[in-house]
Amino acid sequence: MARYKNVDGVRIQMTPQEDAEVQVREAAWEAEADVRKAEEVRNERDAFLTEVDAVAGNALRWAALDADTQAAWATYRQALLDVPQQSGFPNSVAWPQEPSGQ
């Protein structure tokens, strides 16, 4: 299929060399799709970790929690850290459930 470019408002067919260059760029972009998705998922995970740290990193708030609730938050935090090790990462992520009770 022929590719075209716009030059000063005029539609012009690309040369074979231009077409080949576009194909190389598109292939490189596609090859990096998982890298981009992994970064996106890690950013989302990091936002969840920030929320956890508001609980676990606040000594007074943490001390107010019972041992079971502290353990649940610690388990949740570790599960978030382990997200990149999931077998489907980055395209299929099973997000851990945030514990109830803060």
Long-range contacts (C-beta under 8 A, 24 or more apart in sequence): 34-90, 34-91, 37-90, 37-91, 38-84, 38-89, 38-90, 40-90, 41-83, 41-84, 41-89, 41-90, 41-93, 42-83, 42-84, 45-80, 45-83, 45-84, 48-80, 48-95, 48-98, 49-77, 49-80, 49-81, 51-98, 52-76, 52-77, 52-80, 55-102, 61-102, 65-101, 65-102, 69-99, 69-101, 72-99, 72-101, 73-99, 75-99
